[in-house]
Amino acid sequence: MWVSSTIAWISDSIFTKGNEEIDMAALEGRDCYGGLDLSSTGDITALVLMFLPRDEDEKYILLPFFWVPEETIPRGGVKQASVPYDIWEKQGYLLSTEGNVIHYDFIEKFINDLAERYHIVEIAVDRGNATRMIQNPEGDGFTMVPFG
């Protein structure tokens, strides 16, 4: 929800403390938990992997991935909502799936590819749009947890 509050939920000084480069190779093979929020056309689909600290010296590491349908980048996000999807995609912060709706097969394959690098213990999935995205990954051996 877009708001025009002058009070931030997280102050900039705290937010920027988490702005460190992530050593992707150091995460390989580590346990993580996923959260998946699916969309269909005009919204963002998000998958976030959370790597828990293994000791008190390690930090929580959050590895996010975001998708929109390719055809919505120029007309949906940029023009209608004044959101710079095109810039975010060029910067690598936003991925796209082919067509004008989110391609669930692409997301599914992406998750399977991630599982070759990281040990995904379970994935919590928002129930909206999720029936297929719970059944298929479960068939691939993932523990999927419906989440409201």
C-alpha positions as CSV (number, residue, x, y, z in Angstrom):
1,M,0.0,0.0,0.0
2,W,1.4,3.4,-1.0
3,V,1.4,5.8,1.8
4,S,2.6,9.4,2.3
5,S,3.6,9.1,5.9
6,T,6.5,11.2,7.1
7,I,7.4,8.6,9.7
8,A,9.3,5.6,8.4
9,W,8.7,2.1,9.8
10,I,12.5,1.4,9.7
11,S,14.8,4.4,9.9
12,D,17.4,4.9,7.1
13,S,20.2,4.4,9.6
14,I,19.0,0.9,10.5
15,F,17.9,0.0,7.0
16,T,21.4,0.8,5.5
17,K,23.1,-1.5,8.1
18,G,21.6,-4.4,6.0
19,N,23.1,-3.1,2.8
20,E,26.0,-5.4,2.7
21,E,27.2,-7.5,-0.3
22,I,25.9,-11.1,0.0
23,D,28.5,-13.8,-0.5
24,M,26.4,-16.2,-2.6
25,A,29.1,-18.9,-2.6
26,A,29.1,-18.9,1.2
27,L,25.4,-19.7,1.2
28,E,25.7,-22.8,-0.9
29,G,24.4,-25.9,0.8
30,R,23.1,-24.0,3.8
31,D,19.6,-24.4,5.2
32,C,17.1,-21.7,4.4
33,Y,13.4,-21.1,4.6
34,G,11.4,-19.7,1.7
35,G,8.4,-17.4,1.5
36,L,6.5,-17.3,-1.8
37,D,3.8,-14.7,-2.7
38,L,2.3,-15.3,-6.2
39,S,0.7,-12.8,-8.5
40,S,-0.9,-13.2,-11.9
41,T,-0.8,-10.0,-14.0
42,G,-0.3,-6.6,-12.5
43,D,1.4,-7.4,-9.2
44,I,4.8,-8.6,-8.2
45,T,5.5,-12.3,-7.5
46,A,8.1,-12.6,-4.7
47,L,10.3,-15.4,-3.4
48,V,12.4,-14.7,-0.4
49,L,14.9,-17.1,1.1
50,M,15.9,-16.6,4.7
51,F,19.2,-18.1,5.9
52,L,19.4,-18.4,9.6
53,P,22.6,-17.8,11.6
54,R,24.4,-20.9,12.5
55,D,26.1,-19.3,15.5
56,E,26.0,-16.0,17.3
57,D,28.5,-14.4,15.1
58,E,26.5,-14.8,11.9
59,K,23.7,-12.6,10.7
60,Y,20.3,-13.5,9.2
61,I,20.7,-13.3,5.4
62,L,17.7,-12.5,3.2
63,L,17.9,-13.4,-0.5
64,P,14.9,-12.0,-2.4
65,F,13.7,-12.5,-5.9
66,F,10.9,-10.6,-7.7
67,W,9.1,-11.1,-11.0
68,V,6.5,-9.4,-13.1
69,P,5.2,-10.5,-16.5
70,E,7.5,-9.1,-19.2
71,E,4.7,-7.3,-21.1
72,T,3.6,-5.4,-18.0
73,I,7.0,-3.7,-17.5
74,P,6.5,-0.9,-20.0
75,R,2.7,-0.4,-19.6
76,G,1.7,-1.8,-16.2
77,G,4.3,-0.8,-13.7
78,V,6.0,2.2,-15.3
79,K,3.1,4.2,-16.8
80,Q,0.1,3.2,-14.6
81,A,1.6,3.0,-11.2
82,S,4.7,5.2,-11.7
83,V,6.9,2.4,-10.6
84,P,10.2,2.1,-12.5
85,Y,10.0,-1.7,-13.3
86,D,12.1,-1.1,-16.4
87,I,15.0,0.4,-14.4
88,W,14.7,-2.2,-11.7
89,E,14.9,-4.9,-14.3
90,K,18.0,-3.3,-15.9
91,Q,19.6,-3.1,-12.5
92,G,18.9,-6.8,-11.8
93,Y,16.5,-6.2,-8.9
94,L,13.4,-7.4,-10.9
95,L,13.1,-10.4,-13.1
96,S,10.4,-11.0,-15.7
97,T,8.6,-14.0,-17.1
98,E,7.5,-14.3,-20.7
99,G,4.1,-12.9,-21.7
100,N,1.4,-10.9,-20.0
101,V,0.8,-13.1,-16.9
102,I,3.3,-14.7,-14.5
103,H,4.6,-17.9,-15.9
104,Y,4.3,-20.4,-13.0
105,D,6.4,-23.0,-14.7
106,F,9.3,-20.5,-14.9
107,I,9.0,-19.8,-11.2
108,E,8.8,-23.5,-10.4
109,K,12.0,-24.2,-12.4
110,F,13.7,-21.2,-10.8
111,I,12.9,-22.7,-7.3
112,N,14.2,-26.1,-8.4
113,D,17.5,-24.5,-9.7
114,L,17.9,-22.7,-6.4
115,A,17.5,-26.0,-4.5
116,E,20.5,-27.3,-6.3
117,R,22.6,-24.5,-4.6
118,Y,20.8,-24.1,-1.3
119,H,19.0,-26.5,1.1
120,I,15.4,-25.2,1.1
121,V,13.9,-26.7,4.3
122,E,10.4,-25.5,3.5
123,I,8.5,-22.8,1.6
124,A,5.5,-20.9,3.1
125,V,3.1,-20.0,0.3
126,D,0.4,-17.4,0.3
127,R,-2.8,-19.3,-0.4
128,G,-3.9,-16.8,-3.1
129,N,-3.1,-18.3,-6.6
130,A,-1.2,-21.1,-4.9
131,T,-3.0,-24.4,-5.5
132,R,-0.8,-25.5,-8.4
133,M,2.3,-23.9,-6.9
134,I,1.8,-26.1,-3.8
135,Q,1.1,-29.4,-5.6
136,N,3.9,-29.3,-8.2
137,P,6.8,-28.4,-5.9
138,E,5.5,-31.0,-3.3
139,G,5.9,-33.5,-6.1
140,D,9.5,-32.3,-6.6
141,G,10.1,-33.0,-2.9
142,F,9.6,-29.6,-1.3
143,T,7.8,-29.0,1.9
144,M,5.1,-26.4,1.1
145,V,3.2,-24.7,3.9
146,P,0.0,-22.8,3.0
147,F,0.1,-19.4,4.7
148,G,-2.7,-16.9,5.0
